[in-house]
Amino acid sequence: MTRLSLASLIAASAASLCAVTLSAHAQTPAPSAASASTTAATGPLHEADKAFIADGTQTVATQRDAARIADSRSTDREVKAFAEKLVADYSKLSDSMRAASPRGVDVPHNDPDAAVISSINNLRGADFDKTYIEQVALAGQQKTLSAFQAEIASGRDAGLKKAATAGLPVIQADYAKAQELAKRKHLAG
């Protein structure tokens, strides 16, 4: 029987261990794009994405809720028709923003701008229509446009950017309708 020295035995063990480690490492698959995006989704959000979630959801909720109020407070059928379209459009935008938001990120479900809502809440008829068109349909739409454009320009989360890109044409079309409505009602547009 051959006796191996302690040094030979350690060297042989180390060589075997290296071979096993290299073999196991070679069989480990590289991280996939899906696992990389999952890691990115659970990591901290970029400031532009956080701003979009906060500002975008608030402006969308404000537009939607103010449009619901218009249904009962307005006496003008054009204003009511415009508001009905906004309720439908902005409900869909809200749902798409929530769906696009990364897992683990809290997205406000119904957080409208209380100052805007209270400014129209007690008005009726022509006073309501004028305030609604100026503060919600025009100024509110501009805020919503700005939030979506900022996400498209500076956001880093792919899902949020995609939702902003898909929603922007809807907001632009609604803003153009708001400008037309303001013009027909002889209001600033």
N, C-alpha and C positions, 0 to 999 in steps of 0.2 A: 504494500500500500504506500502510496506517495504522500508524503507530508508536505502540505503547503504552508508557507510562512504566513504569518498574520498579515503582513503587508500585501501579499499576493491575493489573499482572500478578500481584503478590503477593496483592492483595486478591481477585482472581478465583480464584486457586489455593486460597486459604483458604476461600472460599465453597464451592467444589466439594468440597473435602475434608470440610467440615462436612456437606454434603448427603449424601455417600456414607456417612459415619459414622452419621448419624441414620437413614438408610435401612437400614443393616446392623443397627443396634440394634433397630429396630422389627420386624425379621424374626426376631430371636433369641427363642426361646420362653422363657417364665418357668420357673423351676425347678419340677419336679413334686414331688408328695408323696413319690414313691418315691425321688427323688434326695435329698430333704431327710432322709428316714429313713435312707438309706445314710450320709449325712454324720453323722447323730446316732449311728449304730451304730459308726462308726469313731472317733468322738470319745471322750473319757474317760467312763467310767461314773460315775454318781452313787454315793455311798457306800452308800446303802441297797441298790442293785443289786449292788455288790461284796460286801456282807455276805450277801446272799441266795445268791449264787453260792458263796461260801465255806461259810457255815453251813448253808444248805439242802442243798447237795450232800453235806456231811459227815453231817448227820443222816439223810438218806435212805440213804446208803451204810451207815451204822451199823445202821439198822433192817433193811435188806435182808440184810447179812452176818450179823448176830446171828440173824436168822430162819433162815438157812441152817444155822447151827450148831445151832439148836434141833432141827432135824430128826434129828440124830444123838445129841444129848445128852439130850433130854427123854424121859421114859418115859410122859408123860401125853398121851393122844390129843387132848384139847382144846387143849393148848398146841401140839402139832404142827400141828393144823388151823389154829389162829390164825397160826402162823409161816408155813405154806404160803401163806395169803392175803396176808401181808405181803410175802413174796418176790415174788409176782406184782404186787401193787400198787406196791411201791417200785421194782421194776425198770422199770415203766412211767413212774413219776414221774421217775426218773433220766433215762430217755430223753427225756422231754418237756422237762426242764430243759436238757439239752444241746442239743436242737433249737431251743429258744427263745432261747438265748444269742446275743448279737450276734457277728457274724463278727470273728475276731481276738481274741476273749476266751477265755482258757484256762480251761476248766471241768474240775476234777478228775474223773476217771472213776471211780476207786475209792479214796476217801480216808476210810475209816471212822475213828471215834474209837477209837484203839488202847487207851485205858484201859478203855472199855466192853467191847470185844471180849475183852481179856485177863481182865477180871473174870468172864466166863462161860465162857471157853474150856476151862478144866480141870475144870469142875463137871459132875456127872452126876445124873440122877434128880431127886428132890424138891428137893435143894439148887439144882440148875440151874433148875428150874421157878420156884422162889421168887425167885431173883436175876434171872432173865430177865423175869419179870412186873413186878417192882418197878423194875428199872433200865432195861430196854429198852422193854417194852410200855407202862409208865406214864410214867416220867420222860423216856424218849427220845421218846415221842410228843408230850409237852408241848413239848420243844425244837423238834421238827419243826413243830408247830402255830405256835409263836412265830415261827419263821423265815418261814413262808409268810404269816402275818398281817402281819408287818412289811413284807414286800415289797408286799403289797396296799395297805397304808396309806401307805408312804413311797417305794416304788420309782418310778422314772421311765421305765424301759425298757418299752415297750408289750408286747413279746414275753415278757419275764420276768413282768410283772404278769399277763398272760393265763395263763401256765403256772401261776403261783401260785394264781390264782382257780380254774382248772380242777382243780388238785390238792387244794385245801383241803377240799372235801366228802369226798374219799377218806380224807384224814388224819383228819378229824373222825369218820367212821364207824369207822375202825380204832381210834381212841382210845376211842370208846364201847364197842367190843367188848373192848378191853383192860380197861376198867373193869368190865365184866360178868364177864370171866374172873377178875379179881382178887377180885371179890366172891364168886364161886362157890368160889374156892380159899381164902377167908377171909384175904386179904391186904389191906394198905392200898390204898385206891383212891380 
